[in-house]
Amino acid sequence: MGIGQVLRKRWKIVLGSAAAAIVAMLLARNFSTSEKALISLMPHTHAVADAQFKREMGVLLGPAILPGNKVTALQDGDEIFPDMLAAIASAQRSITFETYIYWSGAVGQQFADALTERARAGVSVLVTVDWLGSVKMDDALVDQMCAGGVRVEKYRPLNWYNLDRVNKRTHRKLLVIDGRIGYTGGVGIADQWSGKGQDPDHWRDSHFRIEGPAVAQLQAAFNDNWIKMTGTTLTGEAFFPTLPAAGDSPAHLFLASPEGGSESMHLMYLMAITAATGSIDLEASYFVPDELLIHALLQARRRGVKIRILVPGEHIDSDTVRLSSRADWGPLLAAGVQIAEYQPTMLHVKMLVIDNELVSVGSTNFDVRSFRLNDEASLNIYDHDFAAQMTAVFERDWSHGKVYDLAMWERRPLREKFMETVVAPLKSQL
């Protein structure tokens, strides 16, 4: 082998090693979060019902709490999808729609048809789907919408230049009609969410219709990622009309993302739990809390707060999540936290009710991924009557749960305990 060949071979090795190092570095950045990180728990100084609590929530989390909203709770696909589709059909000027999951099937086709019809009628229809969450979406659906005038953007498709962000997805679920009617909650656009949550093939979930001043905050939330993808912003009355009072509920919607304040969602949950004085009811499709949240729950129990947590049972779309979640239940159960596993089907609800005063709903899961990596949006409603309604919803779901006590946790099989240690390093990715 000549000197030239030797040099070329060595250069190939050097360049190959450098390329591998760069790819490894980019992939490692997928696991990083913002520099802002909470390391300690704030003290309990006031209750959820106190004006000071609302003042701090409205300042520290960003958007102000706005009065005059009407929030309607919708349960399961048989209520949720017809309401959303009717609202889409009523649009006269604009539709903005952002979702994580959009899959092909009967539901996906219904939404594609409805959005396309409005675009052909001259309505500005803008759709954001997460690239990863829409992998089961046939190109034919996208082609149909685009041919009809819908502008469809996929959030962070895989490319060599964004390998450092491919793990950071938009998990937000937002629909805004004419800037006047908004929706957020847990449902994706897929057949699993159709029906009434009656069997393992039809998931249990909640979604929420909002009318009033807070709808502008949902529109701003859509605008946040639209700017990232397109470099353009939404303005004008078609997107941001004057919004008179529609009800009596104070509410605000706030965002979290790795680039723009990932700790805001984490902070909201910590502040709310720390302020609790009477009760915490949590429905969590993915319950994988970090140490600070566990500490906050334990502190609340020491104050005498009644805590109930409802999570999926055997019907769950991620056994790894279930294993990782159970690993942390011991101290909570020992402190008197009540945990139950929902039996009929996959529980996909994301709802927190505190002291019959605060209800928090949206796309956010009670896990490290939602708090640190995903783009999320949560709606907080500060309304005693609405909280009472949601407590009734929680009670119905709780009645279908199987209580999991400390003795059951201590008796779990050795194989399960071993697997918990295996998945522990993956906790932030679940």
Helices and strands as residue ranges (DSSP letters): H 3-28, G 29-31, H 51-60, E 66-75, H 76-90, E 94-99, H 106-120, E 124-130, H 139-147, E 151-155, G 160-162, E 174-177, E 181-185, G 191-193, E 206-211, H 215-230, E 249-256, H 263-275, E 279-284, E 287-288, H 291-302, E 306-312, H 319-326, H 329-334, E 338-342, E 350-354, E 358-362, E 366-367, H 368-372, E 376-382, H 384-398, E 401-404, H 406-410, H 414-423, G 424-429
